[in-house]
Amino acid sequence: MAAAAGAASPADKERFICIYPAYLNNKKTIAEGRRIPIDKAVENPTSTEIQDVCAAVGFNVLLEKNKMYPREWNRDVQYRGRVRIQLKQDDGNPCLPQFPTRKSVMLYAAETIPKLKTRTQKMGGSDQSLQQGEGGKKGKGKKKK
């Protein structure tokens, strides 16, 4: 088995590391698939966001939209997707020296995703909608009484 894995070049697409959004999701437990500390994890990351941050830093990235994490019970489009990243070159050295391991890539992605423009705009809008939603709930409660 090890000989078969060693024969494939790290530059082959099959040898790229896989990162599923569940690995970085702070809503998941470790049993549900989170692989980084909860204080560093992100709320509901998408495969597109992971692809964006990894491509921006210079990784060779491949997005597989229809793949799903096996432990993910929710079949929504939001939870679909897998990102494949070339971590090592043909000679076995890391493609980017600052990311020697898959965990370093996951931590970087989790750290960078909240800074994305799409995230910062969504956060601003969602704060207002949450406040409006709470007001609406209070109003509904009063009407019932």
Accessible surface in RSA format (square Angstrom, percent):
REM  Atomic radii and reference values for relative SASA: ProtOr
REM  Chains: A
REM  Algorithm: Lee & Richards
REM  Probe-radius: 1.40
REM  Slices: 20
REM RES _ NUM      All-atoms   Total-Side   Main-Chain    Non-polar    All polar
REM                ABS   REL    ABS   REL    ABS   REL    ABS   REL    ABS   REL
RES MET A   1   207.07 107.2 159.80 105.8  47.26 112.5 135.80 115.5  71.26  94.4
RES ALA A   2    87.29  80.3  69.44 107.2  17.85  40.6  76.45 107.7  10.84  28.7
RES ALA A   3    85.34  78.5  65.41 100.9  19.93  45.3  77.48 109.1   7.86  20.8
RES ALA A   4    72.36  66.5  52.61  81.2  19.75  44.9  61.49  86.6  10.87  28.8
RES ALA A   5    49.23  45.3  40.35  62.3   8.88  20.2  48.37  68.1   0.86   2.3
RES GLY A   6    63.02  77.7   0.00   N/A  63.02  77.7  37.50 102.9  25.52  57.2
RES ALA A   7    89.75  82.5  48.83  75.4  40.91  93.1  61.04  86.0  28.70  76.0
RES ALA A   8    34.96  32.1  23.81  36.7  11.15  25.4  30.47  42.9   4.49  11.9
RES SER A   9    39.24  33.2  32.39  43.2   6.85  15.8  35.85  76.3   3.39   4.7
RES PRO A  10    31.97  23.3  30.03  27.4   1.94   7.0  30.31  25.0   1.66  10.3
RES ALA A  11    42.66  39.2  29.36  45.3  13.30  30.3  29.51  41.6  13.15  34.8
RES ASP A  12    56.90  39.9  51.79  51.6   5.10  12.1   9.64  22.7  47.25  47.1
RES LYS A  13   101.80  49.7  99.47  61.0   2.33   5.5  65.81  59.2  35.99  38.3
RES GLU A  14   132.28  75.9 117.86  89.2  14.41  34.3  61.27 118.5  71.00  58.0
RES ARG A  15   110.82  46.5  91.15  46.5  19.67  46.8  11.61  15.9  99.21  60.1
RES PHE A  16     6.28   3.1   0.65   0.4   5.62  14.6   1.04   0.6   5.23  15.0
RES ILE A  17    12.73   7.2   9.45   7.0   3.27   7.9  12.65   9.1   0.08   0.2
RES CYS A  18    25.86  19.6  22.18  24.7   3.68   8.6   9.42  23.9  16.44  17.7
RES ILE A  19     0.54   0.3   0.54   0.4   0.00   0.0   0.54   0.4   0.00   0.0
RES TYR A  20    21.24   9.9  21.24  12.1   0.00   0.0   8.85   6.6  12.40  15.3
RES PRO A  21     7.47   5.4   7.47   6.8   0.00   0.0   7.47   6.2   0.00   0.0
RES ALA A  22     5.89   5.4   1.85   2.9   4.04   9.2   3.44   4.9   2.44   6.5
RES TYR A  23    12.06   5.6  12.06   6.9   0.00   0.0   0.57   0.4  11.49  14.2
RES LEU A  24     0.00   0.0   0.00   0.0   0.00   0.0   0.00   0.0   0.00   0.0
RES ASN A  25     4.17   2.9   4.17   4.0   0.00   0.0   0.00   0.0   4.17   4.0
RES ASN A  26    46.07  31.8  36.40  35.2   9.67  23.3   3.67   8.8  42.40  41.0
RES LYS A  27   128.09  62.5  98.24  60.3  29.86  71.1  56.28  50.7  71.81  76.5
RES LYS A  28    20.61  10.1  18.79  11.5   1.82   4.3   5.08   4.6  15.52  16.5
RES THR A  29    72.81  51.8  71.85  72.8   0.96   2.3  70.24  94.3   2.57   3.9
RES ILE A  30   123.88  70.5 118.54  88.3   5.34  12.9 118.54  85.4   5.34  14.5
RES ALA A  31    81.31  74.8  59.14  91.3  22.17  50.4  68.96  97.1  12.34  32.7
RES GLU A  32    71.29  40.9  67.72  51.2   3.57   8.5  26.51  51.3  44.78  36.6
RES GLY A  33     1.86   2.3   0.00   N/A   1.86   2.3   1.86   5.1   0.00   0.0
RES ARG A  34    24.14  10.1  21.12  10.8   3.02   7.2   0.00   0.0  24.14  14.6
RES ARG A  35   101.26  42.5  85.01  43.3  16.24  38.7  33.54  45.8  67.72  41.0
RES ILE A  36     4.41   2.5   0.00   0.0   4.41  10.6   3.52   2.5   0.89   2.4
RES PRO A  37    57.58  42.0  47.18  43.0  10.41  37.8  56.93  47.0   0.65   4.1
RES ILE A  38    99.00  56.3  91.69  68.3   7.32  17.6  91.69  66.0   7.32  19.9
RES ASP A  39   121.34  85.0  82.07  81.7  39.28  92.9  48.04 113.1  73.30  73.1
RES LYS A  40   110.40  53.9  98.94  60.7  11.46  27.3  59.99  54.0  50.41  53.7
RES ALA A  41    14.28  13.1   0.00   0.0  14.28  32.5   0.00   0.0  14.28  37.8
RES VAL A  42     5.74   3.8   2.60   2.4   3.13   7.5   5.74   5.0   0.00   0.0
RES GLU A  43    79.81  45.8  74.46  56.3   5.35  12.7  12.10  23.4  67.71  55.3
RES ASN A  44    40.15  27.7  35.25  34.1   4.90  11.8   7.66  18.4  32.49  31.4
RES PRO A  45     4.48   3.3   0.10   0.1   4.38  15.9   0.10   0.1   4.38  27.2
RES THR A  46    36.78  26.2  36.78  37.3   0.00   0.0  33.66  45.2   3.12   4.7
RES SER A  47     1.52   1.3   1.36   1.8   0.16   0.4   0.00   0.0   1.52   2.1
RES THR A  48    52.70  37.5  52.70  53.4   0.00   0.0  47.20  63.4   5.50   8.3
RES GLU A  49    12.20   7.0  12.20   9.2   0.00   0.0   9.53  18.4   2.67   2.2
RES ILE A  50     0.00   0.0   0.00   0.0   0.00   0.0   0.00   0.0   0.00   0.0
RES GLN A  51    49.69  27.8  49.69  36.3   0.00   0.0   2.61   5.6  47.08  35.7
RES ASP A  52    67.87  47.5  59.65  59.4   8.22  19.4  17.00  40.0  50.86  50.7
RES VAL A  53     2.75   1.8   0.83   0.8   1.92   4.6   2.75   2.4   0.00   0.0
RES CYS A  54     0.11   0.1   0.11   0.1   0.00   0.0   0.00   0.0   0.11   0.1
RES ALA A  55    53.58  49.3  37.28  57.5  16.30  37.1  37.79  53.2  15.79  41.8
RES ALA A  56    89.69  82.5  45.99  71.0  43.70  99.4  59.24  83.4  30.45  80.7
RES VAL A  57    39.74  26.2  18.50  16.8  21.24  51.2  25.14  21.8  14.60  39.6
RES GLY A  58    51.57  63.6   0.00   N/A  51.57  63.6  27.42  75.2  24.16  54.1
RES PHE A  59    12.64   6.3   0.40   0.3  12.24  31.8   1.02   0.6  11.62  33.2
RES ASN A  60    74.85  51.6  63.98  61.8  10.86  26.2  23.31  56.1  51.54  49.8
RES VAL A  61    29.73  19.6   3.43   3.1  26.30  63.4   3.43   3.0  26.30  71.3
RES LEU A  62    59.20  33.0  57.67  41.3   1.54   3.9  59.20  41.6   0.00   0.0
RES LEU A  63    44.54  24.8  19.69  14.1  24.85  62.5  19.69  13.8  24.85  66.9
RES GLU A  64    39.24  22.5  33.58  25.4   5.65  13.5  20.69  40.0  18.55  15.1
RES LYS A  65   107.82  52.6 100.71  61.8   7.12  16.9  77.17  69.5  30.65  32.7
RES ASN A  66   129.80  89.5 107.32 103.7  22.48  54.1  32.35  77.9  97.44  94.2
RES LYS A  67    97.64  47.6  96.11  59.0   1.53   3.6  42.56  38.3  55.08  58.7
RES MET A  68    39.87  20.6  22.60  15.0  17.28  41.1  16.25  13.8  23.62  31.3
RES TYR A  69    12.80   6.0  12.32   7.0   0.47   1.2  11.55   8.7   1.25   1.5
RES PRO A  70   111.81  81.5  76.66  69.9  35.15 127.8  88.37  73.0  23.44 145.7
RES ARG A  71   128.94  54.1 105.43  53.7  23.51  56.0  47.30  64.6  81.64  49.5
RES GLU A  72     6.48   3.7   4.49   3.4   1.99   4.7   1.65   3.2   4.83   3.9
RES TRP A  73   191.76  77.0 170.21  82.4  21.55  50.6 165.35  88.2  26.41  42.8
RES ASN A  74    31.57  21.8  29.38  28.4   2.18   5.3   3.99   9.6  27.57  26.7
RES ARG A  75   144.26  60.6 135.06  68.8   9.20  21.9  59.50  81.3  84.76  51.4
RES ASP A  76    78.09  54.7  72.71  72.4   5.38  12.7  15.72  37.0  62.37  62.2
RES VAL A  77   116.01  76.3 107.35  97.2   8.66  20.9 107.35  93.3   8.66  23.5
RES GLN A  78    80.18  44.8  66.39  48.5  13.79  32.8  34.09  72.6  46.09  35.0
RES TYR A  79    48.18  22.5  42.64  24.3   5.54  14.4  15.57  11.7  32.61  40.2
RES ARG A  80    81.76  34.3  78.52  40.0   3.24   7.7   7.33  10.0  74.43  45.1
RES GLY A  81     0.32   0.4   0.00   N/A   0.32   0.4   0.00   0.0   0.32   0.7
RES ARG A  82    34.58  14.5  34.58  17.6   0.00   0.0   0.00   0.0  34.58  21.0
RES VAL A  83     0.00   0.0   0.00   0.0   0.00   0.0   0.00   0.0   0.00   0.0
RES ARG A  84    38.71  16.3  38.71  19.7   0.00   0.0   0.21   0.3  38.50  23.3
RES ILE A  85     0.00   0.0   0.00   0.0   0.00   0.0   0.00   0.0   0.00   0.0
RES GLN A  86    21.03  11.8  20.85  15.2   0.17   0.4   0.17   0.4  20.85  15.8
RES LEU A  87    15.80   8.8  13.46   9.6   2.34   5.9  13.46   9.5   2.34   6.3
RES LYS A  88    90.42  44.1  88.19  54.1   2.23   5.3  32.61  29.4  57.81  61.6
RES GLN A  89    74.80  41.8  74.00  54.1   0.81   1.9  20.76  44.2  54.04  41.0
RES ASP A  90   101.08  70.8  77.75  77.4  23.32  55.2  35.14  82.7  65.94  65.8
RES ASP A  91   103.47  72.5  62.98  62.7  40.49  95.7  49.60 116.7  53.87  53.7
RES GLY A  92    34.73  42.8   0.00   N/A  34.73  42.8  21.98  60.3  12.75  28.6
RES ASN A  93    82.12  56.6  81.94  79.2   0.18   0.4  12.88  31.0  69.24  66.9
RES PRO A  94    44.16  32.2  36.64  33.4   7.52  27.3  36.64  30.2   7.52  46.7
RES CYS A  95    33.64  25.4  19.57  21.8  14.07  33.1  12.06  30.6  21.58  23.3
RES LEU A  96    32.54  18.1  32.50  23.2   0.04   0.1  32.50  22.8   0.04   0.1
RES PRO A  97   113.07  82.4  94.65  86.3  18.42  67.0  97.72  80.7  15.35  95.4
RES GLN A  98   108.05  60.4  81.27  59.4  26.78  63.8  52.69 112.2  55.36  42.0
RES PHE A  99    12.96   6.5  12.96   8.0   0.00   0.0  12.96   7.9   0.00   0.0
RES PRO A 100    68.29  49.8  61.16  55.8   7.13  25.9  61.16  50.5   7.13  44.3
RES THR A 101    71.08  50.6  68.32  69.3   2.76   6.6  64.00  86.0   7.08  10.7
RES ARG A 102   106.58  44.8 104.96  53.5   1.62   3.9  32.77  44.8  73.81  44.7
RES LYS A 103   101.52  49.5 101.49  62.3   0.04   0.1  55.80  50.2  45.72  48.7
RES SER A 104    28.15  23.8  20.62  27.5   7.54  17.4  24.80  52.8   3.36   4.7
RES VAL A 105     0.10   0.1   0.10   0.1   0.00   0.0   0.10   0.1   0.00   0.0
RES MET A 106     6.59   3.4   6.59   4.4   0.00   0.0   6.59   5.6   0.00   0.0
RES LEU A 107    50.61  28.2  47.83  34.2   2.78   7.0  47.85  33.6   2.76   7.4
RES TYR A 108    56.97  26.6  53.59  30.5   3.39   8.8  37.75  28.4  19.22  23.7
RES ALA A 109     0.00   0.0   0.00   0.0   0.00   0.0   0.00   0.0   0.00   0.0
RES ALA A 110     2.75   2.5   0.28   0.4   2.47   5.6   0.28   0.4   2.47   6.5
RES GLU A 111   109.01  62.6  96.66  73.1  12.35  29.4  37.13  71.8  71.88  58.7
RES THR A 112    28.73  20.4  28.67  29.1   0.06   0.1  26.12  35.1   2.61   3.9
RES ILE A 113     0.00   0.0   0.00   0.0   0.00   0.0   0.00   0.0   0.00   0.0
RES PRO A 114    63.02  45.9  52.74  48.1  10.28  37.4  53.89  44.5   9.12  56.7
RES LYS A 115   141.62  69.1 118.30  72.6  23.32  55.5  87.42  78.7  54.20  57.7
RES LEU A 116    39.29  21.9  35.50  25.4   3.79   9.5  39.08  27.4   0.21   0.6
RES LYS A 117   166.42  81.2 161.77  99.3   4.65  11.1 105.17  94.7  61.25  65.2
RES THR A 118    75.35  53.6  72.54  73.5   2.81   6.7  71.12  95.5   4.23   6.4
RES ARG A 119    17.72   7.4  17.69   9.0   0.03   0.1   4.74   6.5  12.98   7.9
RES THR A 120    75.11  53.4  62.57  63.4  12.54  29.9  54.73  73.5  20.39  30.8
RES GLN A 121   130.87  73.2 112.58  82.3  18.29  43.6  48.40 103.0  82.47  62.5
RES LYS A 122   129.45  63.2 119.37  73.2  10.08  24.0  88.07  79.3  41.38  44.1
RES MET A 123    94.91  49.1  94.79  62.7   0.12   0.3  73.26  62.3  21.64  28.7
RES GLY A 124    40.39  49.8   0.00   N/A  40.39  49.8  36.60 100.4   3.79   8.5
RES GLY A 125    40.62  50.1   0.00   N/A  40.62  50.1  33.45  91.8   7.17  16.1
RES SER A 126    43.91  37.1  39.24  52.4   4.68  10.8  36.81  78.4   7.10   9.9
RES ASP A 127    78.35  54.9  75.78  75.4   2.57   6.1  20.43  48.1  57.93  57.8
RES GLN A 128   118.17  66.1 116.71  85.3   1.46   3.5  30.41  64.7  87.75  66.6
RES SER A 129    61.49  52.0  53.32  71.2   8.16  18.8  41.85  89.1  19.64  27.5
RES LEU A 130   114.59  63.8 111.43  79.7   3.16   7.9 113.69  79.8   0.90   2.4
RES GLN A 131   127.29  71.2 117.44  85.8   9.85  23.5  39.72  84.5  87.57  66.4
RES GLN A 132   135.19  75.6 118.58  86.7  16.61  39.5  49.93 106.3  85.27  64.7
RES GLY A 133    33.78  41.7   0.00   N/A  33.78  41.7  31.86  87.4   1.93   4.3
RES GLU A 134    97.30  55.9  95.42  72.2   1.89   4.5  29.11  56.3  68.19  55.7
RES GLY A 135    40.78  50.3   0.00   N/A  40.78  50.3  31.65  86.9   9.13  20.5
RES GLY A 136    37.43  46.2   0.00   N/A  37.43  46.2  33.99  93.3   3.44   7.7
RES LYS A 137   146.98  71.7 137.59  84.4   9.39  22.4  85.21  76.7  61.77  65.8
RES LYS A 138   143.55  70.0 132.80  81.5  10.76  25.6  86.92  78.2  56.63  60.3
RES GLY A 139    27.51  33.9   0.00   N/A  27.51  33.9  26.38  72.4   1.13   2.5
RES LYS A 140   137.13  66.9 134.75  82.7   2.38   5.7  79.66  71.7  57.46  61.2
RES GLY A 141    32.29  39.8   0.00   N/A  32.29  39.8  30.26  83.0   2.03   4.6
RES LYS A 142   156.77  76.5 142.31  87.3  14.46  34.4  88.48  79.6  68.30  72.7
RES LYS A 143   176.25  86.0 141.86  87.0  34.38  81.9  97.15  87.4  79.10  84.3
RES LYS A 144   183.08  89.3 145.70  89.4  37.38  89.0  97.26  87.5  85.82  91.4
RES LYS A 145   216.06 105.4 151.84  93.2  64.22 152.9 115.47 103.9 100.59 107.1
END  Absolute sums over single chains surface
CHAIN  1 A     9329.3       7645.7       1683.6       5290.7       4038.6
END  Absolute sums over all chains
TOTAL          9329.3       7645.7       1683.6       5290.7       4038.6
